[in-house]
Amino acid sequence: MQEALSEARRARDLDEVPIGAVVVLAGEVLGRGHNRTRTEVDPTAHAELQALREAARRVGAQRLVGATVYSTLEPCFMCAGALLHARVARVVWAARDPKFGGCASIGSVLSDSRLNHRVAITEGVEAEASAELLRTFFRSKRGGGAQLPPDGDHGASSDAP
């Protein structure tokens, strides 16, 4: 999770929502990613997708069977779908995303029994460190005003409420 937090700080340094992710297989980091939705002007440039793309290129296959993905925020529905398609074994995330979380908060895509693949979930690892990155980022966007919970939008605009 420390590697994912490092990626989240890279996103923050680019003025992106500070979310980071890494893909690990057999103890090796195969893919890294951080939010780049603004930088790339791409609503799909979420941290998890960036990490999955890099890992898939490295292994030369779209399936990442046996891999674990570490993310600093609960994946959204789009990212959860990609994790299923990649056939990852496990997802570990730091903080829940109450507005967009597709794995536990709003939906349970990764564990839906109607689907042909399920992903093991571990949550809460380094939750406070991840939440603090998000709080600090959104506080700076709101001019240091009242502390509001992060809106969780992986590509949130700076004028978010």
C-alpha positions as CSV (number, residue, x, y, z in Angstrom):
1,M,0.0,0.0,0.0
2,Q,3.0,2.3,0.5
3,E,3.7,2.1,-3.2
4,A,0.0,3.0,-4.0
5,L,0.3,6.0,-1.6
6,S,3.4,7.1,-3.4
7,E,1.4,7.1,-6.6
8,A,-1.3,9.1,-5.0
9,R,1.2,11.7,-4.0
10,R,2.4,11.8,-7.6
11,A,-1.2,12.5,-8.7
12,R,-1.5,15.3,-6.1
13,D,1.7,16.8,-7.3
14,L,0.1,17.0,-10.8
15,D,-3.0,18.7,-9.3
16,E,-4.9,15.5,-9.9
17,V,-7.2,13.8,-7.3
18,P,-4.7,11.9,-5.1
19,I,-5.5,8.3,-5.8
20,G,-2.8,5.7,-6.6
21,A,-2.8,2.0,-7.4
22,V,-0.3,-0.8,-8.0
23,V,-0.6,-4.3,-9.4
24,V,1.5,-7.0,-7.7
25,L,2.0,-10.6,-8.9
26,A,4.3,-13.1,-7.2
27,G,5.8,-10.3,-5.1
28,E,6.7,-8.1,-8.1
29,V,5.1,-4.8,-8.9
30,L,3.9,-5.1,-12.5
31,G,2.0,-1.9,-12.9
32,R,1.7,1.5,-11.2
33,G,-0.8,4.2,-11.8
34,H,-2.2,7.4,-10.4
35,N,-5.1,9.6,-11.5
36,R,-4.5,11.4,-14.7
37,T,-8.0,12.4,-15.8
38,R,-7.2,16.1,-16.0
39,T,-3.7,15.7,-17.4
40,E,-4.8,13.3,-20.1
41,V,-8.2,14.9,-20.6
42,D,-9.6,11.4,-20.2
43,P,-12.4,10.4,-17.8
44,T,-11.1,6.8,-17.8
45,A,-7.6,7.7,-16.7
46,H,-8.2,6.4,-13.2
47,A,-5.3,5.1,-11.1
48,E,-6.5,1.5,-11.2
49,L,-6.9,1.5,-15.0
50,Q,-3.4,3.0,-15.4
51,A,-1.9,0.3,-13.2
52,L,-3.9,-2.5,-15.0
53,R,-2.8,-1.3,-18.4
54,E,0.9,-1.3,-17.5
55,A,0.7,-4.7,-15.8
56,A,-1.1,-6.2,-18.8
57,R,1.5,-4.8,-21.2
58,R,4.3,-6.2,-19.0
59,V,2.8,-9.7,-18.9
60,G,1.6,-9.6,-22.5
61,A,-1.9,-10.7,-21.6
62,Q,-5.2,-9.1,-20.7
63,R,-5.6,-11.5,-17.8
64,L,-3.7,-10.9,-14.6
65,V,-4.7,-14.1,-12.8
66,G,-3.4,-14.3,-9.3
67,A,-2.6,-10.6,-9.1
68,T,-3.4,-8.3,-6.2
69,V,-4.3,-4.7,-6.8
70,Y,-3.6,-2.1,-4.1
71,S,-5.6,1.1,-4.3
72,T,-5.7,4.1,-2.0
73,L,-9.5,4.4,-2.6
74,E,-12.3,1.9,-3.1
75,P,-12.5,1.4,-6.9
76,C,-15.5,2.9,-8.7
77,F,-17.8,0.8,-10.8
78,M,-15.7,1.3,-14.0
79,C,-12.5,0.2,-12.3
80,A,-14.3,-2.7,-10.6
81,G,-15.4,-3.9,-14.0
82,A,-11.9,-3.7,-15.3
83,L,-10.6,-5.6,-12.3
84,L,-13.1,-8.4,-13.0
85,H,-12.2,-8.5,-16.7
86,A,-8.5,-8.7,-15.8
87,R,-9.4,-11.6,-13.5
88,V,-7.3,-10.3,-10.6
89,A,-7.5,-12.4,-7.4
90,R,-7.6,-9.7,-4.8
91,V,-8.1,-6.0,-4.3
92,V,-6.8,-4.2,-1.2
93,W,-8.0,-0.6,-0.7
94,A,-7.4,2.0,1.9
95,A,-10.5,4.2,2.2
96,R,-14.1,3.6,1.2
97,D,-15.6,5.9,-1.4
98,P,-19.1,6.7,-0.2
99,K,-20.2,8.5,-3.4
100,F,-18.7,6.3,-6.1
101,G,-17.4,3.1,-4.5
102,G,-18.5,0.2,-6.6
103,C,-17.1,-2.6,-4.4
104,A,-18.7,-2.0,-1.0
105,S,-20.0,1.5,-0.5
106,I,-22.7,1.7,-3.3
107,G,-22.4,-1.6,-5.0
108,S,-20.6,-4.9,-4.7
109,V,-19.4,-5.6,-8.2
110,L,-16.4,-7.6,-7.1
111,S,-18.4,-10.1,-5.1
112,D,-21.6,-10.3,-7.1
113,S,-22.6,-14.0,-7.3
114,R,-24.2,-13.4,-10.7
115,L,-20.9,-12.8,-12.3
116,N,-18.4,-15.5,-13.5
117,H,-15.5,-14.2,-11.4
118,R,-15.2,-12.8,-7.9
119,V,-12.4,-10.9,-6.3
120,A,-11.3,-11.2,-2.7
121,I,-11.4,-7.8,-0.9
122,T,-9.4,-6.4,1.9
123,E,-10.2,-2.9,3.0
124,G,-8.9,-0.3,5.5
125,V,-5.2,-0.7,4.9
126,E,-3.6,2.7,5.5
127,A,-7.1,4.2,5.4
128,E,-6.2,7.3,7.5
129,A,-3.1,8.1,5.3
130,S,-5.3,7.9,2.2
131,A,-8.1,9.9,3.7
132,E,-5.8,12.6,4.8
133,L,-4.3,13.0,1.3
134,L,-7.8,13.4,-0.1
135,R,-9.0,15.8,2.7
136,T,-5.9,18.0,2.2
137,F,-6.3,18.0,-1.5
138,F,-10.0,19.0,-1.5
139,R,-9.5,21.5,1.3
140,S,-6.9,23.2,-0.9
141,K,-9.4,23.3,-3.7
142,R,-12.1,24.8,-1.5
143,G,-9.8,27.5,-0.3
144,G,-9.1,26.0,3.1
145,G,-12.7,26.5,4.1
146,A,-14.8,24.1,6.2
147,Q,-13.6,20.5,6.1
148,L,-15.9,18.5,3.9
149,P,-15.6,14.9,3.1
150,P,-13.9,14.2,-0.2
151,D,-16.4,13.7,-3.0
152,G,-14.6,10.6,-4.1
153,D,-14.9,11.5,-7.8
154,H,-11.7,10.1,-9.3
155,G,-11.8,13.0,-11.7
156,A,-13.5,15.6,-9.6
157,S,-13.3,19.1,-10.8
158,S,-11.8,21.7,-8.6
159,D,-15.2,23.4,-8.3
160,A,-16.7,20.3,-6.6
161,P,-19.0,21.1,-3.7
